[in-house]
């Protein structure tokens, strides 16, 4: 619903959207541009706490205006 991931194919691949990709490249040079299913997204975020912290901060900033 935030538009940061979008479904690419019927097989369940998720692409990182152009909206967040430049930011992700700055904070994680080893980021994938595509995930195979939601579980891979969760695994990625759990293995990269600095990315998760950045995204949480971004969401908080959006919500608080």
C-alpha positions, 0 to 999 in steps of 0.5 A, a space after each residue: 500500500 505504500 508503493 515501495 514494492 510492486 508485483 512484477 509477475 504472476 509467480 510472486 516476484 516483487 520489484 522495488 519501486 523507482 520511488 525508493 530505489 535511489 534511497 535504497 542504493 545509498 543505504 545498502 549497496 548490496 540490495 536486491 532490486 527484485 524479491 521472490 515472494 514476501 518472505 524474501 522481503 522479510 528475510 532481507 529486512 531482518 538481515 539489514 537492521 540499518 535499512 529497516 531503521 531507515 524505512 521506519 524513520 521514513 514512515 514515521 516522518 510521512 505519518 507525522 508530516 
